[in-house]
Amino acid sequence: MDNETFADYILAEKNWIKKMEIMYYLNKRGNIFFDTSVVFKTELLKLFLDNTNLNLDENLLITASLLCNCKKVDNFSDMNKVKTYAKEGAEYLKTLGFDDRFCRICEQINRYSGSEPREPEADVLELIDQFGGMLLDRPERIGFQVDEALVLLEYRNLKGKNNRYLQIFKDFVNRMEAIKV
């Protein structure tokens, strides 16, 4: 294919580990956000998908998980940037050949752009992004315990918001927590 885009290339790769390798090299070449938090959240997503039956396109979701934060910044004190990185990322992904729906899913990782109606995949990514982010240490705080993160997700972050997969996600987390290693 002479006109193959980056979108075609990464979506054609079905192995999620190889997708992460592609992202690693894209990060080295380009100006995109890709760090261990992206890897952690993508692994959490894979575990969620493997243990639930959502009837969503796993390949699309894994790819979106790797790319939806592509324009995220390390400086969370700049609220304007926090509120615009997802929309800027979606616009950037459009230039890489992703279709409007994929870009909308990535833009809806958070609710700052007000993009409606929400895509089902965006609701999954929202849960993974917020919950996974709370589990990780940040410069200003240590990561939350799983039970604390789940309560904060439901009663603070998503209070008054409709996320169609919240109950399924809570059930998944509680099942995983019940497994003793």
URGI-V804027 format. One record per backbone hydrogen bond with DSSP energy under -1.0 kcal/mol. NH is the residue of the N-H (numbers start at 1). CO is the residue of the C=O. E is the energy in kcal/mol with one decimal. If there is no record, write none. Layout:
{{NH CO E} {NH CO E}}
//
This chain:
{{7 96 -2.2} {9 5 -2.1} {10 6 -2.8} {11 7 -2.3} {12 8 -1.7} {19 15 -1.9} {20 16 -1.6} {21 17 -1.7} {22 18 -2.2} {23 19 -2.3} {24 20 -2.3} {25 21 -2.0} {26 22 -2.5} {27 23 -2.7} {28 24 -1.6} {29 25 -1.7} {30 26 -3.2} {33 70 -2.2} {39 35 -1.6} {40 36 -2.9} {41 37 -2.5} {42 38 -2.2} {43 39 -2.4} {44 40 -2.4} {45 41 -2.4} {46 42 -2.5} {47 43 -2.2} {48 44 -2.4} {49 45 -3.0} {50 46 -2.4} {51 47 -1.0} {61 57 -2.4} {62 58 -2.8} {63 59 -2.2} {64 60 -2.7} {65 61 -2.6} {66 62 -1.9} {67 63 -1.5} {68 64 -3.1} {70 67 -2.2} {72 69 -2.3} {76 74 -1.0} {79 77 -1.3} {82 78 -2.0} {83 79 -2.3} {85 81 -2.0} {88 84 -2.7} {89 85 -2.5} {90 86 -2.3} {91 87 -2.1} {92 88 -2.2} {93 89 -2.7} {94 90 -1.6} {95 91 -1.1} {97 94 -1.5} {98 93 -1.9} {103 99 -2.2} {104 100 -2.3} {105 101 -2.5} {106 102 -2.1} {107 103 -2.4} {108 104 -2.0} {109 106 -1.4} {123 119 -1.4} {124 120 -1.4} {125 121 -2.5} {126 122 -2.5} {127 123 -1.8} {128 124 -2.3} {129 125 -3.1} {130 126 -2.4} {131 127 -2.6} {132 128 -2.4} {133 129 -1.8} {134 130 -1.7} {135 131 -1.4} {138 141 -3.1} {144 134 -3.2} {149 145 -2.8} {150 146 -2.3} {151 147 -1.9} {152 148 -2.7} {153 149 -2.6} {154 150 -2.1} {155 151 -3.0} {156 152 -1.8} {157 152 -2.4} {158 153 -2.1} {161 158 -2.5} {166 163 -1.9} {169 165 -2.7} {170 166 -2.8} {171 167 -2.5} {172 168 -2.3} {173 169 -2.8} {174 170 -2.5} {175 171 -2.3} {176 172 -2.6} {177 173 -2.5} {178 174 -1.4}}
//
